[in-house]
Amino acid sequence: VIACNTATAYGLEDLRGALERWKLDVPVVGVVEAGAQSVAAGLPREGEPDAVAVLATVGTCSSEAYPRAINRAAGLAGVRAPP
């Protein structure tokens, strides 16, 4: 588990790629994905979703990892992400 938003935002895909190249079957979970899945689970099935606030460091916000992850998780859950 990468338990830091900024480390997850900037390093998760690189770490997963390295593990794949090294042929190591180690699952890696980042807190951004877990948070985004929780947001998606709470979104309404119909109608306009409310806004979502994420408290994060400047580095995490600059990465735009949360909007991407929330949109991806909402799409997988079949709901509309907030604007």
ChimeraX commands (.cxc) that place a marker at each C-alpha (Angstrom):
marker #1 position 0.00,0.00,0.00 radius 0.5
marker #1 position 1.33,3.38,-0.96 radius 0.5
marker #1 position -0.10,5.37,1.94 radius 0.5
marker #1 position 0.74,8.84,0.69 radius 0.5
marker #1 position -1.40,10.75,-1.82 radius 0.5
marker #1 position 1.55,12.47,-3.49 radius 0.5
marker #1 position 3.64,9.29,-3.72 radius 0.5
marker #1 position 0.63,7.49,-5.19 radius 0.5
marker #1 position -0.10,10.29,-7.65 radius 0.5
marker #1 position 3.43,10.39,-9.01 radius 0.5
marker #1 position 4.77,6.87,-8.47 radius 0.5
marker #1 position 2.02,4.25,-8.61 radius 0.5
marker #1 position 2.15,3.52,-12.33 radius 0.5
marker #1 position 5.96,3.54,-12.36 radius 0.5
marker #1 position 6.05,1.06,-9.48 radius 0.5
marker #1 position 3.50,-1.20,-11.14 radius 0.5
marker #1 position 5.46,-1.04,-14.39 radius 0.5
marker #1 position 8.71,-1.94,-12.62 radius 0.5
marker #1 position 7.11,-4.90,-10.85 radius 0.5
marker #1 position 5.75,-6.14,-14.16 radius 0.5
marker #1 position 9.17,-5.82,-15.84 radius 0.5
marker #1 position 10.76,-7.67,-12.92 radius 0.5
marker #1 position 8.05,-10.34,-13.21 radius 0.5
marker #1 position 7.07,-9.89,-9.56 radius 0.5
marker #1 position 3.42,-10.63,-8.85 radius 0.5
marker #1 position 2.95,-8.09,-6.06 radius 0.5
marker #1 position -0.32,-6.16,-5.85 radius 0.5
marker #1 position 0.12,-2.45,-5.25 radius 0.5
marker #1 position -2.70,-0.29,-3.92 radius 0.5
marker #1 position -2.56,3.48,-3.75 radius 0.5
marker #1 position -4.69,5.67,-1.53 radius 0.5
marker #1 position -5.88,7.78,-4.48 radius 0.5
marker #1 position -7.64,4.80,-6.10 radius 0.5
marker #1 position -9.16,3.73,-2.78 radius 0.5
marker #1 position -10.46,7.23,-2.14 radius 0.5
marker #1 position -11.84,7.54,-5.66 radius 0.5
marker #1 position -13.67,4.22,-5.34 radius 0.5
marker #1 position -15.24,5.41,-2.10 radius 0.5
marker #1 position -16.39,8.62,-3.78 radius 0.5
marker #1 position -17.86,6.69,-6.73 radius 0.5
marker #1 position -19.73,4.36,-4.37 radius 0.5
marker #1 position -21.42,7.36,-2.77 radius 0.5
marker #1 position -22.49,9.07,-5.99 radius 0.5
marker #1 position -26.18,9.06,-6.89 radius 0.5
marker #1 position -27.34,6.55,-9.50 radius 0.5
marker #1 position -29.54,9.16,-11.14 radius 0.5
marker #1 position -29.46,12.92,-11.37 radius 0.5
marker #1 position -26.66,15.40,-11.03 radius 0.5
marker #1 position -23.91,14.42,-8.56 radius 0.5
marker #1 position -22.85,16.80,-5.83 radius 0.5
marker #1 position -19.40,18.32,-5.65 radius 0.5
marker #1 position -16.55,16.41,-4.01 radius 0.5
marker #1 position -13.85,18.03,-1.89 radius 0.5
marker #1 position -10.42,16.47,-1.55 radius 0.5
marker #1 position -8.02,17.79,1.07 radius 0.5
marker #1 position -4.54,17.27,-0.29 radius 0.5
marker #1 position -1.11,18.79,-0.62 radius 0.5
marker #1 position -0.18,21.09,-3.49 radius 0.5
marker #1 position 1.77,18.22,-5.07 radius 0.5
marker #1 position -1.21,15.90,-5.05 radius 0.5
marker #1 position -3.53,18.60,-6.41 radius 0.5
marker #1 position -1.04,19.51,-9.14 radius 0.5
marker #1 position -0.92,15.91,-10.31 radius 0.5
marker #1 position -4.67,15.91,-11.03 radius 0.5
marker #1 position -4.66,12.27,-9.90 radius 0.5
marker #1 position -7.91,12.55,-7.96 radius 0.5
marker #1 position -10.08,13.94,-10.79 radius 0.5
marker #1 position -8.75,11.23,-13.14 radius 0.5
marker #1 position -9.24,8.45,-10.58 radius 0.5
marker #1 position -12.72,9.64,-9.59 radius 0.5
marker #1 position -13.82,9.85,-13.24 radius 0.5
marker #1 position -12.41,6.36,-13.90 radius 0.5
marker #1 position -14.04,4.87,-10.77 radius 0.5
marker #1 position -17.37,6.58,-11.51 radius 0.5
marker #1 position -17.31,5.20,-15.06 radius 0.5
marker #1 position -16.64,1.69,-13.79 radius 0.5
marker #1 position -19.47,2.07,-11.27 radius 0.5
marker #1 position -21.83,3.31,-14.00 radius 0.5
marker #1 position -22.43,6.69,-12.40 radius 0.5
marker #1 position -21.67,10.24,-13.42 radius 0.5
marker #1 position -18.69,11.97,-11.80 radius 0.5
marker #1 position -19.12,15.43,-10.30 radius 0.5
marker #1 position -17.93,18.41,-12.34 radius 0.5
marker link #1:1,2 radius 0.2
marker link #1:2,3 radius 0.2
marker link #1:3,4 radius 0.2
marker link #1:4,5 radius 0.2
marker link #1:5,6 radius 0.2
marker link #1:6,7 radius 0.2
marker link #1:7,8 radius 0.2
marker link #1:8,9 radius 0.2
marker link #1:9,10 radius 0.2
marker link #1:10,11 radius 0.2
marker link #1:11,12 radius 0.2
marker link #1:12,13 radius 0.2
marker link #1:13,14 radius 0.2
marker link #1:14,15 radius 0.2
marker link #1:15,16 radius 0.2
marker link #1:16,17 radius 0.2
marker link #1:17,18 radius 0.2
marker link #1:18,19 radius 0.2
marker link #1:19,20 radius 0.2
marker link #1:20,21 radius 0.2
marker link #1:21,22 radius 0.2
marker link #1:22,23 radius 0.2
marker link #1:23,24 radius 0.2
marker link #1:24,25 radius 0.2
marker link #1:25,26 radius 0.2
marker link #1:26,27 radius 0.2
marker link #1:27,28 radius 0.2
marker link #1:28,29 radius 0.2
marker link #1:29,30 radius 0.2
marker link #1:30,31 radius 0.2
marker link #1:31,32 radius 0.2
marker link #1:32,33 radius 0.2
marker link #1:33,34 radius 0.2
marker link #1:34,35 radius 0.2
marker link #1:35,36 radius 0.2
marker link #1:36,37 radius 0.2
marker link #1:37,38 radius 0.2
marker link #1:38,39 radius 0.2
marker link #1:39,40 radius 0.2
marker link #1:40,41 radius 0.2
marker link #1:41,42 radius 0.2
marker link #1:42,43 radius 0.2
marker link #1:43,44 radius 0.2
marker link #1:44,45 radius 0.2
marker link #1:45,46 radius 0.2
marker link #1:46,47 radius 0.2
marker link #1:47,48 radius 0.2
marker link #1:48,49 radius 0.2
marker link #1:49,50 radius 0.2
marker link #1:50,51 radius 0.2
marker link #1:51,52 radius 0.2
marker link #1:52,53 radius 0.2
marker link #1:53,54 radius 0.2
marker link #1:54,55 radius 0.2
marker link #1:55,56 radius 0.2
marker link #1:56,57 radius 0.2
marker link #1:57,58 radius 0.2
marker link #1:58,59 radius 0.2
marker link #1:59,60 radius 0.2
marker link #1:60,61 radius 0.2
marker link #1:61,62 radius 0.2
marker link #1:62,63 radius 0.2
marker link #1:63,64 radius 0.2
marker link #1:64,65 radius 0.2
marker link #1:65,66 radius 0.2
marker link #1:66,67 radius 0.2
marker link #1:67,68 radius 0.2
marker link #1:68,69 radius 0.2
marker link #1:69,70 radius 0.2
marker link #1:70,71 radius 0.2
marker link #1:71,72 radius 0.2
marker link #1:72,73 radius 0.2
marker link #1:73,74 radius 0.2
marker link #1:74,75 radius 0.2
marker link #1:75,76 radius 0.2
marker link #1:76,77 radius 0.2
marker link #1:77,78 radius 0.2
marker link #1:78,79 radius 0.2
marker link #1:79,80 radius 0.2
marker link #1:80,81 radius 0.2
marker link #1:81,82 radius 0.2
marker link #1:82,83 radius 0.2
view
